[in-house]
Amino acid sequence: MRRQSGFTLIEGIVAMVLLSIAMVTLSSFLFPQAEQSARPYYQARAAAIANAFYNTILSRQFDENSGLLTDNTVRCDETAFGAAKCTDEAKFGPDSGETYRDGESASSRLNVAAANDVDDFEGCWGDRALCATRYSQQPWRGPIESLLHSDGESTDSYLNMTVDVAVGYDASMNTPSPDYPHQHKRITLQVDTGRHGTYDFSAFRSNY
């Protein structure tokens, strides 16, 4: 009769100990590194999205009351020349006729083609429910694709990503002129990629 060979109890215990050590090593060192390897990809993607957003936003005029797009030949705040005051920050956002209609009333979704000044874009872009969770104080303005000129691209391409646009006057670079307090607007973008990080960008639009 042939003897059957196999693991002894001691050999089995040693094998389990070695396997445990290997699993601890993998979970502590290799698995986290695999997740971290995706971060540069999302950093580059966030920068590309921010660049595309700025290309669209900065192509608009400084203010609703300033710029050739509204047939104004003088800047807002130049009241001595008949210009209107620059828009108050509390009133930043789309103006009448610049959002889509939802039934009988205007919705918060921006009609990008109708937007004519930089503060019209203020709000959260991305999935509507995700915007409500991450930026509950900001109105929803539409999907990210609206500003990326990618109408044929599936929204799955930006799954779990949002872009928050915040606009405000910044007097840090103003020339000393009390008659013109609204010389620059800072447009801040925050691209949230979920667990892969949140990335902030800033740009300026000046009143010229």
C-alpha positions in Angstrom: 0.0 0.0 0.0 1.4 3.4 -1.0 1.9 6.0 1.6 0.0 9.3 1.1 2.0 12.4 1.7 0.8 15.9 2.6 1.3 18.8 4.9 2.0 18.3 8.6 0.3 20.5 11.1 3.5 22.4 11.7 4.0 23.0 7.9 0.4 24.2 7.6 0.9 26.7 10.4 4.2 28.0 8.9 2.4 28.4 5.5 -0.4 30.4 7.0 2.0 32.6 8.9 4.0 33.3 5.7 0.8 34.0 3.8 -0.3 36.4 6.5 3.0 38.3 6.3 2.7 38.5 2.5 -0.9 39.8 2.7 0.1 42.5 5.2 2.9 43.5 3.0 0.6 43.8 -0.1 -2.1 45.7 1.8 0.3 48.1 3.5 2.6 48.9 0.6 1.6 47.7 -2.8 -2.2 48.2 -2.9 -2.0 51.9 -1.7 0.6 52.6 -4.3 -1.6 51.2 -7.0 -4.3 53.7 -6.0 -1.9 56.6 -5.7 -0.7 55.9 -9.3 -4.1 57.2 -10.5 -3.6 60.6 -8.9 -1.3 62.1 -11.6 -3.9 61.1 -14.2 -6.7 63.0 -12.3 -4.4 65.9 -11.6 -3.8 66.3 -15.4 -7.5 65.8 -16.1 -8.5 68.4 -13.6 -6.1 70.9 -15.1 -7.4 70.2 -18.6 -11.0 70.7 -17.4 -10.1 74.0 -15.7 -8.3 75.2 -18.8 -11.4 74.5 -20.9 -13.7 76.2 -18.4 -11.4 79.3 -18.4 -11.3 79.4 -22.2 -15.1 79.8 -22.2 -15.5 82.0 -19.2 -12.7 84.5 -19.9 -14.0 85.0 -23.4 -17.0 86.9 -21.9 -16.9 90.5 -20.8 -16.1 91.7 -17.3 -19.6 92.7 -16.3 -23.1 92.9 -17.5 -22.7 96.7 -17.6 -19.3 96.8 -19.1 -18.1 95.7 -22.5 -18.8 95.8 -26.2 -21.0 92.8 -26.1 -23.7 95.0 -24.6 -22.9 98.0 -26.8 -21.2 99.8 -23.9 -18.3 102.0 -25.0 -17.2 102.8 -21.5 -16.5 100.6 -18.5 -19.0 100.0 -15.6 -18.4 102.4 -12.7 -17.4 105.2 -15.1 -20.5 107.1 -14.2 -18.9 110.4 -15.2 -19.2 109.2 -18.8 -22.7 107.8 -18.4 -21.8 104.2 -17.5 -23.8 102.1 -15.1 -22.4 100.8 -11.8 -20.7 97.4 -11.8 -22.9 94.6 -10.6 -23.0 94.0 -6.9 -21.5 90.7 -5.8 -24.8 89.7 -4.2 -26.4 89.8 -7.7 -23.7 87.7 -9.5 -25.1 84.9 -11.6 -27.1 84.6 -14.8 -29.2 87.6 -15.8 -32.8 87.5 -17.2 -33.0 85.2 -20.3 -29.6 83.5 -19.7 -31.0 80.3 -18.2 -33.1 77.5 -19.8 -36.8 77.4 -19.0 -38.2 74.6 -16.9 -41.8 74.5 -17.8 -43.3 77.9 -17.2 -40.4 79.3 -15.0 -36.7 79.8 -15.5 -34.4 77.1 -14.2 -30.9 77.5 -12.7 -29.3 75.8 -15.7 -27.2 78.3 -17.6 -27.6 78.7 -21.4 -23.9 79.0 -22.1 -24.5 80.6 -25.5 -26.6 83.4 -23.9 -24.1 84.1 -21.1 -22.3 87.4 -21.7 -20.2 88.1 -18.6 -17.9 86.1 -16.3 -20.1 86.0 -13.2 -23.0 84.4 -15.2 -21.0 81.1 -14.8 -21.0 81.1 -11.0 -22.3 77.9 -9.5 -21.7 74.1 -9.6 -21.3 72.1 -12.7 -21.7 68.3 -12.9 -24.2 65.8 -11.8 -27.1 67.7 -10.2 -27.5 65.5 -7.1 -23.7 65.5 -6.6 -23.6 69.3 -6.7 -26.4 69.4 -4.1 -24.3 67.2 -1.8 -20.9 68.9 -2.3 -21.9 72.5 -2.8 -25.3 72.9 -1.3 -25.0 76.7 -1.2 -24.3 77.0 -4.9 -26.9 76.7 -7.6 -26.6 74.0 -10.2 -25.6 75.4 -13.6 -25.5 72.3 -15.8 -23.3 69.3 -16.8 -19.6 69.7 -17.1 -19.9 68.9 -20.9 -21.7 72.2 -21.3 -18.4 74.1 -21.2 -16.2 71.5 -22.8 -17.7 71.6 -26.4 -18.1 67.8 -26.2 -21.8 67.3 -27.0 -21.2 63.8 -28.3 -19.4 62.6 -25.2 -21.1 60.5 -22.6 -21.6 62.0 -19.1 -20.0 58.9 -17.8 -16.7 60.5 -18.8 -17.0 62.9 -15.8 -18.6 60.4 -13.3 -18.2 61.6 -9.7 -16.6 64.9 -10.9 -17.9 68.4 -10.2 -16.6 71.9 -10.9 -17.5 74.7 -8.6 -17.1 78.2 -10.1 -16.9 81.2 -7.7 -16.6 84.8 -8.8 -15.8 87.8 -6.7 -14.2 91.2 -6.9 -10.5 91.3 -5.9 -9.1 94.7 -4.9 -5.6 93.4 -4.2 -4.3 94.5 -7.7 -6.4 97.7 -7.9 -4.7 101.0 -8.9 -5.3 103.6 -6.2 -8.5 105.1 -7.5 -11.5 105.4 -5.1 -13.8 106.2 -8.1 -13.2 102.7 -9.6 -13.3 100.1 -6.8 -14.3 97.3 -9.2 -11.3 96.8 -11.4 -10.8 93.0 -11.2 -12.8 89.8 -10.7 -11.2 86.6 -9.5 -12.7 83.5 -11.0 -11.9 80.5 -8.8 -12.5 76.9 -10.0 -12.6 73.9 -7.7 -12.4 70.6 -9.5 -13.5 67.8 -7.2 -12.6 64.3 -8.5 -13.9 62.4 -5.5 -11.4 60.2 -3.7 -8.6 61.3 -6.1 -8.5 64.8 -4.8 -9.8 68.3 -5.1 -7.9 70.9 -7.2 -8.2 74.7 -7.1 -7.4 77.1 -9.9 -7.7 80.9 -10.1 -7.8 83.5 -12.9 -8.6 87.2 -13.3 -10.8 89.2 -15.6 -10.1 92.9 -15.5 -12.4 95.8 -16.3 -11.0 97.1 -19.5 
